[in-house]
Structures are given as C-alpha cells and as structure tokens.
Amino acid sequence: MSSKLENVLVLGGGSAGFLSALSFRAVLPQVKVTVLHSSGIPVIGVGESTTRALPNFLHNNLGLNRKEFYEAVRPIWKVGQRLDWGAKDRSHFNYPFDGFLTNKRPELRMANLHYCLHDMSDAGLSYSQMDQMRSPVFVDPIGRVTLRERFGYHIENKRFLDFLEKTARDRGIDIIDGQVQEVIQAENGDIASLNLKDGSSVSASVYVDCTGFRSLLLKEAMGEKYVPFSDTLFTDSAAVGSWKRDTPIIPYTKANTMEHGWCWNIEFTEHITRGYVFSSSFCSDEDAIRELKEKNPKLGDDIRIIRFPSGRYENFWVKNVIAIGNSSGFVEPLEATALQLIVEQLRFVTKALLDSEGDPSDAMRDYENYRYRLRWDDVRDFLSLHYKFNLQSDSEFWRHARAHSSLGMAEEFVDYYVNAGPSVLSQGMIGDRSIFGFDGYMSMLLGQKVHTKRPPRLTDEDIAGWKRHQADVRARAAKALTAEKALELVHSPGFNWNAVQF
C-alpha cells in the first residue's frame, strides 16, 4: 500500500458494499471512493434481521437521516429475539437487546440473574415489551415521544439497498456497473488493477472485497486459508417463503425449533417471511419444504432453497485487500449477526486507516486480523450454546448437535456456571472479545435452564420481592405503544424527528 491513501475501490454492491463505501466516505472524506458492482449479479435478498448495532451505526456513525430512512426503508423495530427453545418445561424465552441481568433493585437481595432460573418473565423492560408485543416508542401525557434506542431492525433488502445506493450517490461516491474479467497482481502480491469484461480497467490504493461467498479477491486472488465451523455449526441450507400479513406486527424475530434445525419468523410491513435453516446431512430439500409447509400452512409454493457455508478466513485484511461481509466469513443466521459483523469490521478498519494516515503497519494489520478472528469465533461459540442445550426436539439432528457441538472459548464460562451457579463474578470470562457480552451468554444459559449444581436458594421473601419487580416492569412496558400505533405515529404527516428523545 502506498504511503498515501488516495482512492478506495469497493468491489460488489449489496449491504456490505454500500455500507463499506459510506463508511470510508464518512471516516476518510478526502479519499475517493468507488463502488464497482454488476447489476446482472443478483443479491440473495431474503430480508434483513439485525441486532441493535446497525441502527446505531446507520444513524450515529454514518449520519443517515432518520426521517428519510424510515420513509424510504420502512423498517420494523426488533426489540430482541424470542426463542421457542431450551428446556421442555419452558415454552420460550426472550433474548432482548437491553442488558438487565446484572441490575439490582435496592429491595432485592441479589442481582436479577439469580431470580431468572425461577422465573425469567418480565425480568427486564425489553423482555416484557416483547411478551406484550410493544414497540420501543413511548408517549408521555403531554405528548413527548421517547424512542428507547435498544432495538435492531427488520428491513426489506431491496428497499434498504436502494436507499444505501441513493445515499452513496448523494455523498459523491462513484458507482460503476461492470464485471471483473481478470485480477492483476503486482510483484509484491498487492492487487494492482482489475480488468473488466467491457475492456476497461480500474485501479485503487485499497480494494474492499464485498463479492459475497465467491470472495473474488481474498480467496481467489490472495488464496487466503478458509477455516470452517463445521465441527460446531451443522446447518448449511435454508428453505425460504413468505405470506401476506394478516396479523398484528410483532416487534421481534422468532426462532422455532424444527426437526432438522430451526425456523425464523421475520416481520415486515406488508408480509411475513419464514425460513427453515436445516442440515442437508440430515434432511433433503423436499423434506424440509414439506415440514415447513406443514407447520406454516399460509406459505405458498414459491419456496426457494439457499445454500451457505459457516466459517471464516484466517485473515480478512491481506496486503491491500480488505474483505467485508460474506467474502470474509459467514455463520448461520440464528442470531442475525451478519450485518453486525460488517459494522464491527468497518468501525475498526476505517479507524485503523485514519490513525495510520492511510499507511498501516504490519503490526496494525495483524492486530485487526486478530480482533476479527476473535469476533467470528465468539459468534461461533455463542451459537454453540443454542445447539448444545436445546431439548425441545429429540430428533437425530438435535441429538447430534447436543453431542457434538463444540463450545470453544465458551466452555470455561459454562463450566463455571455448572459448578458455581449464575454469578456476576464470571463476567471476566467473557470480556471485551464478545459482541454479545456477559448478558448475552448468561441469557442463553438461564433461558434454556441449563443445569447447575448450585441453583440460587430463594426464600419466600426473595420470590415475593421478585414478583413485585416483575409487576413494576410489566406496568412500565405496558405504557409503550404497540408496533402498529408507533409506526402510524412516526409515519404521520408532520411527525418531528428532531423532537424525539433517545
């Protein structure tokens, strides 16, 4: 890489491509940014379910106008994820996007997490909002609107991409429609230029690979080693369909246990999508479609099959190639982490280029690759908890998952929980390496009622105090607007986003 970063070429459109372009424009405004993508290559486009990292990144880091975004993209709020999962005697548990387990009310003897094996319902505000199907929007008696910004989005892929592309053009990002014919490398291994099928050529100081699973630059040109997660994550396919909305909007994603994997339910304004994520080693496409339709009779016949790998590359930043999104790795979509990992990569790599004045040292690149590996392995380990301890089905697939899912770096945390019980003292075992944090990992153990040799010993007074806490949380959550009422409010003529409290 030259000592001066003059231009960045983003190869590939889609969410990864346009978010990358907008990130480089926001952090390095003096650098010329170009997106090269082909309108002839289709985007997977099954709709996006996100974590809370994306709204914060879009509006606070990239500065995307909320009014324009809501009008164009029409997102649905996602307060968390409901899992029909875990212990057989618990119908479901919620994984909300606000931390509540380490909180402690003055009148309670211990932190909230000690009471959740007994009863997890209404443990935190977002948890209760989910069970009451409430949005994150509150309106006080004098009409002031508060948007409790602890949510992700459900967004339709085409609307989202159209908005990102328009914003990119508005911000002076060049967009070229073309396909790569040949990748030209310099003697030192850097990418020197890309020859296109129309006979033209493009070059840049840095190439951002957003070519999806093909990984044209990182895998094909640079030959980077791929690290599969097949010893932990056994699903590799999804059967996807939808139907026209005929029920109230639920402000969360649902994940239901199926015989050979699990099924998502994602809410959009006009329709609902269902996707059955399954293992082709245990189930044929035809059997997956049959089970999906039997359990979701509203689905039509337009069900498509999508294949995906689960794994990452050893490094995402090699010489002057930076791979973002699926071209650097992918894990199955159980916790909707794809866009969050894109956000994580972009936050750090743009900061690295800014701090190094466009000339990063090998040490800086090595550390970002190390950070990248930690993030991806963290997601793998977090998802392993879902498979290791789900008792909702005793099918061949689930017996295999429980027996063979490797906990990786999460094993120490689980062993401590099994032998010492739920404790805030185990926070240090998760640390800064995790995008889910202590609350995320502990939520999975408590929600699935994973066995511990030291369950909290609750007195009658403890239980009475917890019930008072639950009643208070339930009453506060009930003051939030339903999703329909909240969407009607923010889309009403004259709604003033500048007056909203966050």
N, C-alpha and C positions, 0 to 999 in steps of 0.2 A: 504494500500500500504506500502510496506517495505520502510525503510529509504534510501535504495539504489536501484535505478532503474537498474536492471541487464538485463532484456530482455522484449521485446515488441512483442506481437502476434497480427498480423493483420488478422482478420477473414473475408475472402471474397476478391476476386480479383476485376476486373473492374477498372474503373478510380479511384474511391475513395480508393480502396485497395492499388493499386500500388503507387498512389500519396502519400498516408499516409506512406507507407514503405519507399519511397525515402525521404520524409520529415524528418522522425525520423532518418534515416541514415545521412542526411546532417547536422542536428542540434545537434544530440546526437551520434556522431560517435563511442563512446565507448560502446554503448548499442547494444546487439544482437537483430536483427530484423528478424522476421519470418513471411511469408505470408502463411496462410492456406486457400486454396480455392479448389473448386471442378470443374474439367473440365467437369463434367456431368451436371452442372447447367448453362444454357445459360445466356448470357448477353443480355439485351434489344437491344442494338446496333443499334440505328436509326441514328447514326452520331451525331457529337457534334458541336454546335454553341456556341461560348464562348464570354466573354467580354474581355477587354484589360488586366484584372487581370491575366489571365492564361499565356500569353506569358512572362510577366514579372516574374511570379513565376517560370515557367519552366526554363528559361534561366538565370535569375539573382539570384534566391533563390536556386534552385536545381542544377544550373550549367550545364544544358543539352546543349551539343554542338549543335549550330545552323546548321552547315553543316550536321551532322549526322541526326538531327531531320528532316530537310527539305528533305533529301534524302529518309529517311525511311517512314515518315508520309505523306509527300507531302501536307502540309496544304495550304488552300486558305486564303488570308488575308480578314478580315472582318473589314472595316473601321467604320461600325456602323450599325444601323438598319433603314430601310425605312418602314414607316407605312402608308398604304392606310387607313386612319383612321381620326377621328375627325370631323371637320366642313365639311358640304356638299359642300361648295364652294371652298374647297382646296383639290386637287386630292390626295396629300400625304404630309407628312413632314418627315424629317430625324432626327434620334437621333444618332449623331456621337459621337465618343469616345474622342473627344478633347473638352475642355471647351472653349467657346468663348463668352458667353452671358455677362460676366462682363468686357470684354475687351472694351477699348475705344480708338479710333483713335484721335490724337490731334485736328483735324479739326472738329470732331463731337461734338455736344453739350452734348450728353448723352451716356451712355454705350450702347452696341449693343442691349441688350434685349429690349430697348424702341422702337426700329425700327421693331422688328420681327412680331408684330401683323400686321403691314402694309405689310411687305414682308420679309419672312424668307429665301428665296433662296439666296445662296452664302453668308450667314451670317458669316460662318467660313470656314477654309480651308478644313477640312474633310467633311463638309456638301457639299461643292462644288465638291470635289473629288467624292463623291457618285453620284451626279447628272450627272457628266461627265464620270462615270464608270472608274475612275482612281485608281490605286493602291497607297500604301504609299511609293513607290520607286521613287526616283528622281536621275537623272544622269546629272551632270553639263557638261559644254562644254569640259572640259579636261578629262572627263571620271570618275570622282569621284562619288561613289554611296552613297546616303544617304537613310537610311530606317527610315522613320518617325514613331517611335515606339508608335503609338497611335491607336492600332488595336487589335482585337481579331483574333481567328482562326475559320475556318471551317475545321474540321478534321474527317476523316472516323474512326469509332470506332475501327474496328479490327486493322488497321494499328497503331493506337495510342496505343492500349493495347499491341500489340506485341512489340512495341518499349519500352514502360514502363517496361514490364516484362524482356526484354533483359537487359535493363539498371540496373534493380534491381539485376539480377543475376551477372552482371559485377561488381556491387558495394558490393558484398558479402552478399546479403540478401538471406536467405534460403527460398525456396518455396516448400511447401508440398501440394500434391494433395490428398485431403481427405474430407469426410463429417462428420459433428458432429452428434453423436448419443445421447449424454447426456451432459448437462452443470452441473458441480459440483460446488456448492457454499460453502464457509466457513461459520462458525458460525456468523461472523460479517457482512455477506452479500456480501463480495467480491467474485469474480469468483476465484475458486481455480484451476480448471483444466477443460479440455474438453475431453470427451471420444469420440473416433472416431468409425465409423462403421467397420473399419478393426480390431478393438480390441485394438488399441494403444491409448495412452493418451498424451496430450500436456499441458504444463502449462507456465505461464509467470507472470511478475510483473504487467503489464498493458495489457489489452485486447482492441483492437481497432475494434469496430463493423462496418464492411462495408458490411453487409449482405443485403443491399437494403431494399425494402419495408417490408420484413419479420421482420427486426430488431430483430434478434435472441437473442442478449444479452440485449440490452437496453429495449425493450418492453417485450419479452417473459420471460427472466430470471429476470430482475430487476423490471418489472412491472411498468415502468415509464408512467406517465399520458400523453395522446395524446391530443393536442389542435388543433382542426380542424379549417380551414379557410373558411368553407362553407358559412359563412354569408357574405363573400366578393367575393370569387372566386368560380364561379359556374360550371366551366368546369371540367370534370373528365375522358375524353376519347380522344383518337386521332386515326384517320384513316390515315395510312402512306403508301405512294407508291413512285415510282421514275421512271425516264426515262433516256435514254442515252442522254448525252449532244449533242446538235446540235445548240447552240447559244453561243455568247461570254460570258466569265465569268464576273459576276458582283461581285464586292468586298464588298458585304454587304448581310445581311439577309433581306428578305422581309416578312412583315406581312400584309395579306389582310383580310378585314372584310368579314365574311361569315354569313349566315342566323342564325346559331346557335352557333357561336363562331368565330374563325379566322383560317387562314391558313398560314403556314410558307413555305418559299422557301429558301432552303439552297444549295449553290453551291459547288460542288466537281469537281475534275479534269475531271473525266470521266462521271459523271452523276449528275442529279439534283433531290433532294427529295422534296416532297410536303407532308405536314402533316396537316390534318384538326383537330384542337383542338375544341371539342364540348361538350355540356352538354347532358348527356343521359336522363336528365329530360325533355328536350325539343325536342329531336331528337333521332330516332332509328339509330342503326348501318347502316342499309340498306339505310336510307335516307341520312345519312352523306356520305356514299360511293357514292351514286347517285349524290349528289351535287358536291362532289369533282371531280368526273369524268366528269361531265357536264362542269365544269369551267376549267378543265385541261385534254383535250381530248388525250394528249400524254400518259397519265397513262395507264398501262396495268391492268390486272385483279389481280395481286399479291399485293393486298392491305390488310394490317393487322390492327387489332384493338388492341390498347394498353389502359389499364385502369390505372389510377393513382389517388392517394389522394392528396389533398392540405392541408397542415398543418405541425405542428412541435410537438416535445415532450416538456414537461415542462423544462426538463434539458437534455443536451447531454452528460454530464460528471457526472456519478454516481458511487461513490466508485472507483473501479479500472477498470471501463468500460468507454471508450470514443467512442461515436458513431459519425461517419463521413459520410457525404453524405446522401443518401436516407434513411438510417437507423435512421437518426436523424430528418429528415423532407424533405418535397418536396413541391414546388409550381409549378403551371403550367408553361410551358416553354416560355411564351411570351417574356421575356427579357433575356433568356439564362443565368439564374443566378445559375444553379445547380453547375457547376464547380467553379464559383466564390465563392460560399458559402463554398465549400470544401476547397478552398485556404484560405479563411478567418479563418475557424476553425483550419486548420493546422498551420497557421502562429502563432496564439495566443497560442494554446495548447502546441506546441513544445517549444515556448519561456517560457511558464509557467513552464514546466518540467525542462528546462535548468536553469531558475532563482532559482528554488526551490531545485536544485540538486537532482531531482527525487523524492522529498518528499513534494508535495504541501500541504499547509494548507487548512482547510475547507474554510477559507476566500478567498483564491486564486481560489479554485474550484467554489465557489459561485459567484465570480465576473465574471469568464469566462462564467458561465451559464447565468448570467445576460446579458453579452455582446452578447451571442448567441441569446437570446430572442429578444434583440433589433434589431439585424441584420435580423432575419427572419421576424419580424413584420414590419420592414422597407420595405422589398420586398413585403409583402402583401399590404401595404399601397400604395406603388408606383404603383403596378399593378392595384389597385383600381381606380387610375386616368384614366387608359386606358379604363376601363369599364364604369365609371361614365359619361364620357364626349364624348363618340364616337357616333356621329349622322349619320354615314354612312348607317346604316340599321335601319328600324323601325319594325323589326320582334318581335315576342313575347319574344324571348330570350333577345334581346337588350333592349326592354322596361323594362323588369325585372331587367337587370343589371344596367341600369341607375337609376331605382327607389330604388334598394335595396343594391347596393354596398356601404359598409361602408368605409369611408375614414380613420378611425382610427386616428393615430397621424398626418396625413396629413391634417386633417380638418382645423386646425388653419392656416396653410400655405395657403390653398385655400381661406379661409375667408378673410385673409389679402389681397390676390391678387384681389379678387372680389371687395373689398371696397377701396383699395388703389392703385390698378394697379400694373404692373410689377415694382419691385424696388429691388435694391441690398440690401436694409435695411432688407429684410426678410431672408437673409442668415442665421441669427442666429436661425431661427425656424427649420432649418434642422440640422445643426451642425455636429458633428463627428459621430453621431449614424448611418448615412446613407452611404451606399456604392455607392449611385447614386449622392449624393451631391446636392447642390443648382442648378447647371446647369441641372442635370437630371430632377429634379422636375419642374423647370421653363420651360424646353424644352417641357414637356408634356402639360403644360397649354398654352404656346404660340403656340405650334404646332397644338393643337386641337382648337385653337382660343376660349378658354373658356371665356365666357362673363365677363367683368369687368366694374364697374361703372365709372372707371377713366382711360380710354384708353389714351395713350400718345397723346398730341396735337402737331402734327408735322406740321411745316411750310414748304413752298415750298423749302426754303433753306435747311431745315433738310432732306427732301426727295432727293434733288439733291446731298447732301453730302453722303447720304446712297447709292445712286446709284453709286457714284464714288468708295465707299468702296467695293461694290459688284463686280464692274468691275475689281478692283485690285485683289480681292480674286479669282475671276474666272480665271484671267490670270495666277496667280500663281499655281492654281490647275491644269490647263491645261498642265503644264510642267511635271507633274507626268506621269510615264509610265502606259499604260493600264495593266490590270492584266495579259493578255497573254504575253505581251512583258517583264514584270517584272519577271514572272515565268520562261520564256525562259532564261532570264539573270541569275537568281540565280541557275538554274539547268544546266547551260552550263559548259562544262569541263574547269577546271582551275579557276572557279569563286572563288575569295579570300574573304571569310567572314571576315578575320582579317582586311581588308582594308575598310570595310563598316563603315560609320559614322552613329551613332544613335542619 
